[in-house]
Amino acid sequence: MPLSEDEQRILGEIEQQLYASDPALAREIADSTVYRHAARNLKWAIAGFLVGTAILLGTLHISFVLAFVGFLVLLGCTLSIVRDLRRMGKAGITQLSETMKTNGIGNAFGSTGQKMRERFRREDDV
């Protein structure tokens, strides 16, 4: 059901006030998507999967218990990957892949590195 003209006007006014009062928040909201949270969890799960694999392979000859812990990490991350992919669905995966193609693989992992550089730069300036 489409919005009436009054509702569209009210939403437009709210958007204008948001841009006027807090432009950084407005920019953050405009850049975010529905799938961003699932994509972030997916990236952490893939990193955990790789860590679990390294623990499993690195400790297999040392201790069966440590290798089993690595296997449990690997299994938990695999289940998380499957859950996040199901949450994203086909549309979310398509949007994520298009974003990666457009921005490159370096930017696909978010702006964490950029935020850290800015934080250290600010601390150096003080």
One Martini backbone bead per residue (centre of mass of N, CA, C, O) as a GRO file, in nm:
protein
  126
    1MET     BB    1   0.091   0.040   0.027
    2PRO     BB    2   0.086   0.350  -0.037
    3LEU     BB    3   0.164   0.660   0.034
    4SER     BB    4   0.065   0.945   0.115
    5GLU     BB    5   0.129   1.273   0.076
    6ASP     BB    6   0.155   1.338   0.377
    7GLU     BB    7   0.351   1.111   0.452
    8GLN     BB    8   0.573   1.193   0.253
    9ARG     BB    9   0.617   1.476   0.369
   10ILE     BB   10   0.691   1.391   0.658
   11LEU     BB   11   0.934   1.216   0.579
   12GLY     BB   12   1.088   1.445   0.439
   13GLU     BB   13   1.118   1.622   0.693
   14ILE     BB   14   1.270   1.418   0.865
   15GLU     BB   15   1.510   1.392   0.674
   16GLN     BB   16   1.597   1.690   0.677
   17GLN     BB   17   1.647   1.703   0.987
   18LEU     BB   18   1.864   1.487   0.994
   19TYR     BB   19   2.066   1.627   0.803
   20ALA     BB   20   2.087   1.886   0.983
   21SER     BB   21   2.165   1.756   1.268
   22ASP     BB   22   2.307   1.460   1.140
   23PRO     BB   23   2.507   1.385   0.881
   24ALA     BB   24   2.657   1.125   0.968
   25LEU     BB   25   2.409   0.951   1.025
   26ALA     BB   26   2.274   0.984   0.749
   27ARG     BB   27   2.508   0.854   0.589
   28GLU     BB   28   2.505   0.581   0.736
   29ILE     BB   29   2.212   0.508   0.661
   30ALA     BB   30   2.244   0.531   0.350
   31ASP     BB   31   2.480   0.302   0.336
   32SER     BB   32   2.299   0.107   0.453
   33THR     BB   33   2.176  -0.226   0.481
   34VAL     BB   34   2.003  -0.510   0.543
   35TYR     BB   35   2.280  -0.703   0.497
   36ARG     BB   36   2.519  -0.601   0.675
   37HIS     BB   37   2.514  -0.782   0.929
   38ALA     BB   38   2.540  -1.056   0.785
   39ALA     BB   39   2.806  -0.985   0.639
   40ARG     BB   40   2.977  -0.939   0.891
   41ASN     BB   41   2.935  -1.222   1.011
   42LEU     BB   42   3.051  -1.371   0.765
   43LYS     BB   43   3.340  -1.264   0.787
   44TRP     BB   44   3.395  -1.376   1.075
   45ALA     BB   45   3.334  -1.673   1.006
   46ILE     BB   46   3.560  -1.706   0.798
   47ALA     BB   47   3.789  -1.639   0.989
   48GLY     BB   48   3.721  -1.870   1.191
   49PHE     BB   49   3.756  -2.098   0.991
   50LEU     BB   50   4.058  -2.049   0.942
   51VAL     BB   51   4.144  -2.079   1.236
   52GLY     BB   52   4.032  -2.365   1.280
   53THR     BB   53   4.207  -2.495   1.063
   54ALA     BB   54   4.481  -2.418   1.187
   55ILE     BB   55   4.439  -2.562   1.454
   56LEU     BB   56   4.388  -2.843   1.348
   57LEU     BB   57   4.656  -2.873   1.177
   58GLY     BB   58   4.864  -2.768   1.401
   59THR     BB   59   4.754  -2.991   1.646
   60LEU     BB   60   4.736  -3.292   1.556
   61HIS     BB   61   5.040  -3.383   1.645
   62ILE     BB   62   5.007  -3.295   1.953
   63SER     BB   63   4.673  -3.283   2.004
   64PHE     BB   64   4.357  -3.400   2.010
   65VAL     BB   65   4.212  -3.180   2.175
   66LEU     BB   66   4.302  -2.931   2.010
   67ALA     BB   67   4.189  -3.036   1.742
   68PHE     BB   68   3.896  -3.048   1.843
   69VAL     BB   69   3.868  -2.747   1.895
   70GLY     BB   70   3.916  -2.668   1.601
   71PHE     BB   71   3.670  -2.824   1.498
   72LEU     BB   72   3.456  -2.665   1.660
   73VAL     BB   73   3.518  -2.394   1.532
   74LEU     BB   74   3.466  -2.484   1.243
   75LEU     BB   75   3.171  -2.574   1.287
   76GLY     BB   76   3.054  -2.309   1.399
   77CYS     BB   77   3.129  -2.136   1.149
   78THR     BB   78   2.972  -2.298   0.942
   79LEU     BB   79   2.692  -2.251   1.068
   80SER     BB   80   2.709  -1.942   1.046
   81ILE     BB   81   2.736  -1.923   0.742
   82VAL     BB   82   2.469  -2.058   0.672
   83ARG     BB   83   2.284  -1.864   0.830
   84ASP     BB   84   2.372  -1.600   0.682
   85LEU     BB   85   2.300  -1.691   0.396
   86ARG     BB   86   1.999  -1.731   0.458
   87ARG     BB   87   1.940  -1.441   0.546
   88MET     BB   88   2.024  -1.304   0.278
   89GLY     BB   89   2.002  -1.447   0.031
   90LYS     BB   90   2.005  -1.383  -0.300
   91ALA     BB   91   1.996  -1.072  -0.285
   92GLY     BB   92   2.231  -1.032  -0.081
   93ILE     BB   93   2.453  -1.177  -0.242
   94THR     BB   94   2.432  -1.000  -0.491
   95GLN     BB   95   2.494  -0.731  -0.347
   96LEU     BB   96   2.771  -0.815  -0.235
   97SER     BB   97   2.906  -0.880  -0.509
   98GLU     BB   98   2.865  -0.597  -0.633
   99THR     BB   99   3.025  -0.445  -0.419
  100MET     BB  100   3.292  -0.596  -0.466
  101LYS     BB  101   3.323  -0.516  -0.764
  102THR     BB  102   3.317  -0.207  -0.723
  103ASN     BB  103   3.526  -0.176  -0.458
  104GLY     BB  104   3.659  -0.425  -0.394
  105ILE     BB  105   3.814  -0.640  -0.173
  106GLY     BB  106   3.927  -0.433   0.036
  107ASN     BB  107   3.630  -0.295   0.091
  108ALA     BB  108   3.460  -0.552   0.183
  109PHE     BB  109   3.578  -0.532   0.498
  110GLY     BB  110   3.553  -0.247   0.541
  111SER     BB  111   3.645   0.046   0.762
  112THR     BB  112   3.844  -0.043   0.988
  113GLY     BB  113   4.122   0.056   0.894
  114GLN     BB  114   4.041   0.352   0.864
  115LYS     BB  115   3.955   0.396   1.159
  116MET     BB  116   4.230   0.331   1.284
  117ARG     BB  117   4.392   0.550   1.140
  118GLU     BB  118   4.227   0.788   1.253
  119ARG     BB  119   4.278   0.731   1.552
  120PHE     BB  120   4.591   0.755   1.541
  121ARG     BB  121   4.598   1.040   1.423
  122ARG     BB  122   4.455   1.180   1.658
  123GLU     BB  123   4.662   1.094   1.879
  124ASP     BB  124   4.907   1.239   1.742
  125ASP     BB  125   4.786   1.536   1.749
  126VAL     BB  126   4.773   1.558   2.079
   0.00000   0.00000   0.00000
